[in-house]
Amino acid sequence: MEGTARGSLPFVAMIMVVLALASNMVVMKIAMSDGISKYIMVFYCHVVSSLVLLPCPFIISRRSGSCPPLTFTVLGKIFLLALVGLVAQICAYAGIDYSSPVLGTAMMNLIPAFTFILAVISRMEKVNWKSSSSHAKLVGTIASIVGASVVTLYKGPPILRSPPPPPYVQPRHLLLILSRQSNWILGGFLLTADAFLLSLWYIIQTSILKDYPVVLNIMFYKMLFGTILAGLLSFITVREPRSWILKLDRGLIANLYSAVVVSIFSLTLCTWCLKRTGPVYVAMFKPFGIVFAVGLGFIFLGETLHLGSLIGAMVIAMGFYGVVWGKSKEEEERTTEGGSLASSSHKIPLLQNKASSV
């Protein structure tokens, strides 16, 4: 029972991460439509996150005497992690600004494929064509991407119409933002770059966790380096002093939401899941963003539920089942191999003792 609960924790955590990322796209789109610079938002997001995480290194170093040393090599990797994360965040904001949150959520489907390829190249993930677990993970990855693509590209006939939502959840300004599709191609290109950089971010983060498995410390230094880099970038690109002043409006709410919910909560959960499960498992949850987008649109925006959305969601669910089954099967195989090695290691000293007595 306890093992089952522990195994379900990464699943629940990643569902919360994807839901936070999907909702953040809409929040950022609203803020940028009010004229707030994407570079300023990224800077203040890192500042707030760094201040919130500031006590973590001191508390962890005092409470845990076995905390590994923070070497220059690890700091260099964290700096690279911050640089990749900053560029990915800017590409995401710019892509959403040029297109829409719907396209941003759809392009998250590319992350599992990019991550799987990078994980195989970096030898973090092994593909054994004779193993049923590898077959399940590969088929599950393809099924999830196909299912998300069906939700995105195929509507089909309507099967359930949502009643019109109340006025306070359907403002005219929000509908204008979601329906505008200016510079769609450029936005799609930037969101594709964001998907690739996020996949690379997962790989780098997993590599860091092997040498320095302290999640909150990594997140603090990542935010600190990101604050410095974002500050320099904002200083170069934003010349108007008024742009740096935050008012009590949707821009301030968007920055706080992005800093607390996305940068601290979701990224910390994501890093913890990377430590527990690896990059491929984490990336597999990105297509769920489409399911959330369809569900939230049906409930809150009065969108019609189409047959393509239902079919795509079912295919995604089957893909997830395949990946989860493959990961659990892989863990069973590792446990079995570890047990056989342990039993053989217990026998070797006995044989050596007999030989020495002879």
Disulfide bonds with the S-S distance in Angstrom:
none
